[in-house]
Amino acid sequence: MLRFAVLGSGSSGNSALVFSDNTRLLVDAGISSKQLHLRMEQLGVAPDTIDGILLTHEHSDHTRGLEVFCRKVKTPVYCSAITRESLSVSLNSPETWKIIEGAVPFVIGDIAVSGFTVMHDAVDPLGYVFECGGSTLGFASDLGHVTGGMQAALQGAHSLFIEANYDDLMLQNDTRRPWSLKQRIASRHGHLSNAQAAELITEIAGEGQLQRVVLGHLSEDCNCPEAAMKAVCSGLHGAGVSEVDVFCAGRDEPCGPFPVNDPPVEDVGTPDDSQNLQGEFALFS
C-alpha cells in the first residue's frame, strides 16, 4: 500500500514521507536533521531505512537539514542538475547525487516517480507524481501559478499534497510585510493562495478519483487552517463533490500517515477521535 505523511510544512521548514511496504522516500529535508529523525521515529519509520531523498527545489526551508542528515544516513539524493549546482551542500560522495532529467520517469524500489515543472522563484522547481500498486499521489509545494502541464500531471491522483500558502484578504491586510514582499508572494512565481488551491483541487476532483487532500505551507501570519479548509471545502461543495477528505499539515508535528488510495474498509485500522484542523491523524495499522 502506498502511503504518505507530512513531517512538517511551513516557512520554517518542509519535509514529507512517501512509502510503500518495501520503499521509503523523503521529499525535501527542510527541517533539522534532529527533527527529521524524531518525527520519522514518531511515525515508526527508522531514518536509516530511507531509500532516497527527492528535492523539490533549493530553498533553505526545503534543504536545511539535508547535509547533516546525509552524514548519518547514507542514501541517494534526487534533484535536477540545476538544483544540484545551486546547492552549497557537501555530501558523502558524488555518487550520492542522482540527477533527474526533466519529466523522464524513474523508479526507486517499487515506487514509480515522475517530475513536472512548477512556477516558483527557484532555479528549477519540481513537483512529483508517485505511483505504486495502482495508487497515485500528486505532490506540489511552493508554486505561484497553476499551469496546464502541472494540472495534467496531477489529474487522476487518488491523493494530493498541495500548497495553500495565504488568504488573499489576510495578505492584503498584513502590516508586517512590505508591499514588495506581498507582490512577490502573490506573483506567478510566488506562492499559491487558498482560492487558487481550491480551484485546482476542484478541477482534479472532477475526475472522480481524488479521495484525500493535505494542504501545506500555510503562512503563519497570512493564513490559518480554518480559512484554507473553508476555501477548499466550499469549492468542492460548489462543484457537487462530497467524497474528498481535506486536512491541513502543521509546522511542528507529523501529519499522517494516510493511505494514498483507500483499501477495503476491513483492511484499515479505525482512527481515533484526535483528528482536527491541524491534520493530526491516528496511525493506520
Secondary structure, DSSP 8 states (H G I E B T S, - for coil): --EEEEEE-STT--EEEEE-SS-EEEE---S-HHHHHHHHHHTT--GGG--EEE-S---HHHHTTHHHHHHHS---EEEEHHHHHH-----S-GGGEEEE-TT--EEETTEEEEEEE-BSSSSS-EEEEEEETTEEEEEE-S-SB--HHHHHHHTT-SEEEEE--B-HHHHHH-SSS-HHHHHHHHSTTS--BHHHHHHHHHHHHTTS---EEEEE---TTT--HHHHHHHHHHHHHHTT----EEEE--SSS-EEEEESS---GGGS----TT--TT-------
